């Protein structure tokens, strides 16, 4: 009897501990902290909770069921623990519902622009195992050197279809990491793999990082990468007349700048005549204003990151440097088509800045500008495959194909959309 009592008591306390932890994570997922000291930890915890809400719900229910079976409800603390878990699960269920609505949000935003919604979907099995686990249908070439600078070799990974072609569109993927950390294997992998399986050649690119690099070194490196891709187009079966760019966070900032500064000689030292234009841009949860004109940026972001490590200047002394690095100040009528994606729970990149950038760009650009605000999405929601990121990836692919179709139609060419790889 004593042994049985001990088992049920331990199960009850475990159920209470799990309920408390579950509720704390759920609350943080729904209302992530914007406090400077807790910002990064709160963001990481909320992003994982939001994007894997269904997974959390499933394993918590299983563990709780085992503890109840062991007799946890024989004690008051076990009943309290189960009550807390039920409240937490209601929040997780809300996250699941919000994530499931992403496909409708993307479709509603793009339906007037995209003619063909018949493209392939991300495999359902990949939602159950969200981290990349298969390479079927594509070839990945790692660590290709595209530039040597400052004693370093800058590298990129190439994702391409197994079948060869002489005219595949290309996309450049730029990783994030606050301009100071990050790597090409950390971000954009699900998108690169999906596009490669469906007729694209994707280049996931590394670039110099601060504090070793000072802006615009990051941008110069990426323009080198675009010039390199065009010069190696035949080798990789790329159509040099259509290259898109995408990226998240700092990569979204740099993707927007790449798209808005084509042929700007200030960012092409020694290769001024190279074609660094892109024909479409898809920045995700990017940073669009370094001047903080909307007062949305935490002081620590400006003083300890931008001023100290990225720009290496004081805003009150050299404001022009911050303006030149701000995509919102680089808008012009000849901007390429943009699809701008941002989550409404983003605690690292201000949502208002994305809204203001999209609105300003739409007023001036002659090209299409689409802005998608994702309900319930945190920063970096697309690092792995989830019920939210999968339809975003699918919609990005359709936006890019439609943009390519329209671009080629303007040139008098009407090729059919490439067939998916087996």
C-alpha positions as CSV (number, residue, x, y, z in Angstrom):
1,X,0.0,0.0,0.0
2,X,2.8,2.4,0.9
3,X,4.6,1.7,-2.4
4,X,1.4,2.4,-4.3
5,X,0.8,5.6,-2.4
6,X,4.3,6.8,-3.3
7,X,3.8,6.1,-6.9
8,X,0.6,8.0,-7.1
9,X,2.1,10.9,-5.2
10,X,5.1,11.1,-7.5
11,X,2.8,11.0,-10.5
12,X,0.6,13.7,-9.0
13,X,3.6,16.1,-8.5
14,X,4.9,15.3,-11.9
15,X,1.5,16.1,-13.4
16,X,1.4,19.4,-11.4
17,X,4.9,20.3,-12.6
18,X,4.1,19.5,-16.2
19,X,0.9,21.5,-16.0
20,X,2.7,24.6,-14.6
21,X,5.5,24.4,-17.3
22,X,3.0,23.7,-20.1
23,X,0.9,26.7,-19.0
24,X,3.9,29.0,-18.8
25,X,5.1,28.0,-22.3
26,X,1.6,28.5,-23.7
27,X,1.2,31.9,-22.1
28,X,4.6,32.9,-23.5
29,X,3.5,31.6,-26.9
30,X,0.4,33.7,-26.9
31,X,1.9,36.8,-25.2
32,X,5.7,36.7,-25.8
33,X,7.7,39.1,-23.7
34,X,9.1,42.3,-25.2
35,X,11.3,43.0,-22.2
36,X,14.9,43.5,-23.3
37,X,16.4,41.1,-20.8
38,X,14.0,38.2,-21.7
39,X,13.6,39.1,-25.4
40,X,15.7,36.3,-27.0
41,X,14.7,33.5,-24.6
42,X,11.0,34.4,-24.8
43,X,11.2,34.6,-28.6
44,X,12.8,31.2,-29.0
45,X,10.4,29.5,-26.6
46,X,7.3,31.1,-28.2
47,X,8.4,30.3,-31.7
48,X,8.9,26.7,-30.9
49,X,5.6,26.5,-29.0
50,X,3.6,28.3,-31.8
51,X,5.0,26.3,-34.7
52,X,4.9,22.9,-32.9
53,X,1.7,23.5,-31.0
54,X,0.2,20.2,-32.3
55,X,3.2,18.3,-31.3
56,X,3.2,19.8,-27.8
57,X,-0.4,19.0,-27.5
58,X,0.0,15.4,-28.5
59,X,3.0,14.5,-26.3
60,X,1.6,16.4,-23.3
61,X,-1.7,14.5,-23.6
62,X,0.1,11.2,-23.8
63,X,2.4,11.9,-20.7
64,X,-0.6,13.3,-18.7
65,X,-2.6,10.2,-19.6
66,X,0.1,7.9,-18.3
67,X,0.4,9.9,-15.1
68,X,-3.4,9.8,-14.6
69,X,-3.3,6.0,-15.2
70,X,-0.6,5.8,-12.5
71,X,-3.0,7.4,-10.1
72,X,-2.1,11.1,-10.2
73,X,-5.7,12.2,-9.6
74,X,-5.8,10.4,-6.3
75,X,-4.2,13.6,-4.9
76,X,-5.3,17.2,-5.0
77,X,-2.0,18.4,-6.5
78,X,-2.6,16.0,-9.4
79,X,-6.1,17.4,-10.0
80,X,-4.6,20.9,-10.0
81,X,-1.9,19.9,-12.4
82,X,-4.5,18.4,-14.8
83,X,-6.6,21.5,-14.6
84,X,-3.6,23.7,-15.5
85,X,-2.8,21.4,-18.4
86,X,-6.3,21.6,-19.7
87,X,-6.1,25.4,-19.7
88,X,-2.7,25.2,-21.5
89,X,-4.1,22.8,-24.1
90,X,-6.9,25.2,-24.9
91,X,-4.2,27.8,-25.7
92,X,-2.3,25.2,-27.8
93,X,-5.4,24.3,-29.7
94,X,-5.9,28.0,-30.5
95,X,-2.4,28.1,-31.9
96,X,-3.1,25.0,-34.0
97,X,-6.3,26.7,-35.4
98,X,-4.4,29.9,-36.2
99,X,-1.7,28.0,-38.0
100,X,-4.3,26.0,-40.0
101,X,-5.7,29.3,-41.3
102,X,-2.4,30.3,-42.9
103,X,-3.2,28.7,-46.3
104,X,-6.4,30.8,-46.5
105,X,-4.6,34.0,-45.6
106,X,-1.9,33.4,-48.2
107,X,-4.5,32.5,-50.9
108,X,-6.7,35.5,-50.1
109,X,-3.7,37.8,-50.5
110,X,-2.3,36.3,-53.6
111,X,-5.4,35.1,-55.5
112,X,-5.8,38.3,-57.6
113,X,-2.2,38.0,-58.7
114,X,-1.5,34.2,-58.9
115,X,-3.4,32.5,-61.8
116,X,-2.3,28.9,-61.1
117,X,-2.8,27.4,-57.6
118,X,-2.3,23.8,-58.8
119,X,1.3,23.5,-57.7
120,X,2.5,20.7,-55.4
121,X,2.3,20.9,-51.6
122,X,4.9,20.2,-49.0
123,X,4.5,16.5,-48.1
124,X,2.3,15.9,-45.0
125,X,4.8,13.6,-43.4
126,X,7.2,16.6,-43.2
127,X,4.8,18.3,-40.9
128,X,5.1,15.4,-38.5
129,X,8.9,15.4,-38.7
130,X,9.5,19.1,-39.3
131,X,13.3,19.0,-39.6
132,X,14.7,18.1,-43.0
133,X,15.1,14.4,-43.4
134,X,14.9,13.7,-47.1
135,X,16.6,14.9,-50.3
136,X,14.5,13.0,-52.8
137,X,14.4,14.5,-56.2
138,X,17.1,17.1,-55.7
139,X,20.9,17.5,-55.6
140,X,22.6,19.5,-52.9
141,X,26.1,20.8,-53.5
142,X,27.6,22.1,-50.3
143,X,30.2,24.8,-49.7
144,X,30.8,26.2,-53.1
145,X,33.2,29.2,-52.9
146,X,31.8,32.2,-54.6
147,X,34.2,34.9,-53.3
148,X,37.5,35.4,-51.5
149,X,37.8,38.5,-49.5
150,X,39.6,39.7,-46.4
151,X,41.4,36.4,-46.0
152,X,38.1,34.5,-46.1
153,X,36.3,32.2,-48.5
154,X,32.6,32.9,-48.8
155,X,30.5,29.9,-49.6
156,X,27.0,28.9,-50.8
157,X,25.0,25.7,-51.0
158,X,23.2,24.9,-54.3
159,X,19.9,23.1,-54.3
160,X,18.9,22.0,-57.8
161,X,16.7,19.4,-59.5
162,X,18.1,16.0,-60.4
163,X,17.0,16.5,-64.0
164,X,19.0,19.0,-66.0
165,X,17.7,22.1,-67.9
166,X,19.2,25.1,-69.5
167,X,16.7,27.6,-68.4
168,X,15.7,27.2,-64.8
169,X,14.8,30.2,-62.7
170,X,17.1,30.8,-59.6
171,X,16.6,32.2,-56.1
172,X,19.1,33.5,-53.6
173,X,18.3,32.7,-50.0
174,X,19.9,35.0,-47.3
175,X,20.0,33.7,-43.7
176,X,19.3,35.9,-40.7
177,X,21.1,36.2,-37.4
178,X,21.1,39.9,-36.6
179,X,24.0,40.4,-39.0
180,X,26.4,38.9,-36.4
181,X,25.6,35.2,-36.4
182,X,24.0,32.6,-38.6
183,X,24.8,30.2,-41.4
184,X,23.3,29.0,-44.7
185,X,22.3,25.7,-43.1
186,X,20.3,27.4,-40.4
187,X,17.5,29.0,-42.4
188,X,15.6,28.7,-45.6
189,X,16.3,25.0,-46.1
190,X,12.7,23.9,-46.4
191,X,12.0,26.6,-49.0
192,X,15.2,25.9,-51.0
193,X,14.4,22.1,-51.0
194,X,10.8,22.7,-52.0
195,X,11.7,25.0,-54.9
196,X,14.4,22.7,-56.1
197,X,12.0,19.8,-56.2
198,X,9.7,22.0,-58.4
199,X,12.1,23.3,-61.0
200,X,14.2,26.0,-59.4
201,X,17.9,26.3,-58.6
202,X,18.3,27.7,-55.1
203,X,21.5,29.2,-53.7
204,X,21.7,29.5,-49.9
205,X,24.4,32.1,-49.3
206,X,26.8,32.9,-46.5
207,X,28.2,36.5,-46.2
208,X,30.6,38.3,-43.9
209,X,29.2,38.9,-40.5
210,X,29.6,41.8,-38.0
211,X,31.5,42.9,-36.0
212,X,34.2,41.8,-38.4
213,X,32.1,43.2,-41.2
214,X,30.8,46.8,-41.4
215,X,27.7,47.6,-43.4
216,X,27.6,47.6,-46.4
217,X,30.1,44.6,-46.5
218,X,27.1,42.2,-46.1
219,X,25.3,43.7,-49.1
220,X,28.5,43.8,-51.2
221,X,29.0,40.1,-50.6
222,X,25.5,39.2,-51.7
223,X,25.8,41.3,-54.8
224,X,29.0,39.3,-55.5
225,X,27.0,36.1,-55.1
226,X,24.4,37.3,-57.7
227,X,27.1,38.3,-60.1
228,X,28.7,34.9,-59.5
229,X,25.5,33.0,-60.2
230,X,25.0,34.8,-63.5
231,X,28.6,34.1,-64.5
232,X,28.0,30.4,-63.7
233,X,24.5,30.2,-65.1
234,X,25.3,27.6,-67.7
235,X,27.0,25.3,-65.2
236,X,23.9,25.2,-63.0
237,X,21.3,25.4,-65.7
238,X,20.1,28.8,-64.6
239,X,18.3,31.3,-66.7
240,X,20.4,34.4,-65.9
241,X,17.5,36.7,-66.8
242,X,15.4,35.6,-63.8
243,X,16.9,35.5,-60.3
244,X,14.8,36.1,-57.2
245,X,15.9,36.8,-53.7
246,X,14.5,35.9,-50.3
247,X,15.6,35.9,-46.7
248,X,14.3,36.2,-43.1
249,X,15.1,38.7,-40.3
250,X,18.5,40.2,-41.1
251,X,18.3,38.2,-44.3
252,X,14.9,39.9,-45.1
253,X,16.5,43.3,-44.6
254,X,19.4,42.4,-46.9
255,X,17.0,40.7,-49.5
256,X,15.0,44.0,-49.6
257,X,18.2,46.0,-50.1
258,X,19.5,43.7,-52.8
259,X,16.2,44.2,-54.6
260,X,16.2,47.9,-54.2
261,X,19.8,48.7,-55.0
262,X,20.4,47.0,-58.4
263,X,23.5,48.5,-60.2
264,X,24.3,50.9,-57.4
265,X,28.0,51.2,-57.9
266,X,28.6,52.1,-54.2
267,X,27.8,48.4,-53.4
268,X,29.7,46.9,-56.4
269,X,33.3,48.0,-55.9
270,X,35.4,46.4,-58.6
271,X,32.5,44.8,-60.4
272,X,30.4,47.9,-61.2
273,X,29.3,46.6,-64.6
274,X,28.0,43.3,-63.3
275,X,24.3,42.7,-63.5
276,X,23.1,42.4,-59.8
277,X,19.4,43.0,-60.5
278,X,16.8,40.6,-59.2
279,X,13.4,40.0,-60.7
280,X,11.4,39.2,-57.5
281,X,11.9,39.7,-53.8
282,X,10.3,37.8,-50.9
283,X,11.5,39.2,-47.5
284,X,10.2,37.5,-44.4
285,X,10.0,39.1,-41.0
286,X,12.6,41.6,-42.1
287,X,13.9,44.9,-40.6
288,X,13.1,47.8,-42.9
289,X,14.2,50.9,-40.9
290,X,17.5,51.5,-39.1
291,X,16.6,55.1,-38.2
292,X,13.8,54.1,-35.8
293,X,11.5,56.8,-37.1
294,X,8.4,55.0,-35.8
295,X,9.9,54.4,-32.4
296,X,9.4,50.7,-32.6
297,X,13.0,49.6,-32.1
298,X,14.2,48.7,-28.5
299,X,17.1,50.9,-27.4
300,X,19.3,47.9,-27.0
301,X,18.8,47.0,-30.7
302,X,20.0,50.4,-31.9
303,X,22.8,51.1,-29.4
304,X,24.3,47.7,-28.7
305,X,23.8,46.1,-32.1
306,X,23.4,48.5,-35.0
307,X,25.6,51.4,-33.8
308,X,28.2,49.2,-32.0
309,X,28.6,46.3,-34.4
310,X,26.8,46.6,-37.7
311,X,27.0,50.3,-38.8
312,X,29.8,51.2,-36.3
313,X,28.6,54.8,-36.1
314,X,26.4,56.9,-33.8
315,X,23.0,57.7,-35.2
316,X,23.1,61.3,-33.8
317,X,26.4,61.9,-35.6
318,X,26.0,60.1,-38.9
319,X,22.2,59.5,-39.5
320,X,22.8,59.2,-43.3
321,X,24.5,55.8,-42.8
322,X,21.5,54.5,-41.0
323,X,19.2,55.8,-43.7
324,X,21.2,54.2,-46.5
325,X,20.9,50.9,-44.7
326,X,17.1,51.2,-44.4
327,X,15.1,49.6,-47.2
328,X,12.2,52.1,-46.5
329,X,14.6,54.9,-47.7
330,X,15.7,53.1,-50.8
331,X,12.3,52.7,-52.5
332,X,12.0,53.7,-56.1
333,X,9.5,53.1,-59.0
334,X,11.6,50.4,-60.7
335,X,11.5,48.1,-57.8
336,X,10.9,44.4,-58.7
337,X,7.7,42.6,-57.5
338,X,7.7,42.1,-53.8
339,X,5.9,39.6,-51.5
340,X,6.4,40.8,-47.9
341,X,5.5,38.4,-45.1
342,X,5.4,39.2,-41.4
343,X,3.9,37.7,-38.3
344,X,1.7,39.7,-35.9
345,X,3.4,38.2,-32.8
346,X,6.9,39.1,-34.0
347,X,8.9,40.4,-31.0
348,X,12.3,40.9,-32.8
349,X,11.4,42.7,-36.0
350,X,8.7,45.4,-35.6
351,X,5.4,44.6,-37.4
352,X,4.6,48.3,-37.9
353,X,7.9,48.8,-39.8
354,X,6.9,46.0,-42.2
355,X,3.5,47.6,-42.7
356,X,4.9,51.0,-43.3
357,X,7.5,49.7,-45.7
358,X,4.9,47.7,-47.7
359,X,2.6,50.7,-47.9
360,X,5.3,53.1,-49.0
361,X,6.6,50.6,-51.6
362,X,3.1,50.0,-53.0
363,X,2.6,53.8,-53.5
364,X,5.8,54.2,-55.5
365,X,6.7,51.0,-57.2
366,X,5.4,50.2,-60.7
367,X,5.5,46.5,-59.8
368,X,3.2,44.4,-57.7
369,X,3.6,44.7,-53.9
370,X,1.8,42.1,-51.7
371,X,1.9,42.2,-48.0
372,X,0.9,39.2,-45.8
373,X,0.3,39.6,-42.1
374,X,0.2,36.1,-40.5
375,X,-2.0,35.8,-37.5
376,X,-0.2,34.1,-34.6
377,X,3.2,34.0,-36.2
378,X,6.4,34.8,-34.3
379,X,9.8,35.7,-35.8
380,X,11.6,33.0,-37.7
381,X,8.4,30.9,-38.0
382,X,9.8,29.2,-41.2
383,X,13.0,27.7,-39.8
384,X,11.5,24.3,-40.0
385,X,8.4,22.9,-41.6
386,X,5.1,23.4,-39.7
387,X,1.4,23.8,-40.4
388,X,2.1,27.5,-40.8
389,X,5.4,27.5,-42.7
390,X,4.3,24.8,-45.2
391,X,1.5,26.9,-46.8
392,X,3.7,29.9,-46.8
393,X,6.4,28.0,-48.7
394,X,3.8,26.8,-51.2
395,X,2.5,30.3,-51.7
396,X,5.9,31.7,-52.2
397,X,6.6,29.1,-54.9
398,X,3.3,30.1,-56.6
399,X,4.1,33.8,-56.4
400,X,7.6,33.2,-57.9
401,X,6.2,31.1,-60.7
402,X,3.6,33.7,-61.5
403,X,6.1,36.5,-61.5
404,X,8.4,34.5,-63.8
405,X,5.5,33.8,-66.1
406,X,4.5,37.4,-66.3
407,X,8.1,38.5,-66.8
408,X,8.6,36.1,-69.7
409,X,5.3,37.0,-71.2
410,X,6.4,40.7,-71.3
411,X,9.4,39.5,-73.3
412,X,7.2,37.5,-75.7
413,X,8.1,34.1,-74.3
414,X,5.5,31.7,-73.0
415,X,7.1,28.6,-71.5
416,X,5.1,26.1,-69.5
417,X,5.7,25.8,-65.8
418,X,8.3,23.1,-65.0
419,X,7.0,19.8,-63.9
420,X,7.9,18.6,-60.4
421,X,10.7,16.1,-59.9
422,X,9.8,12.5,-59.2
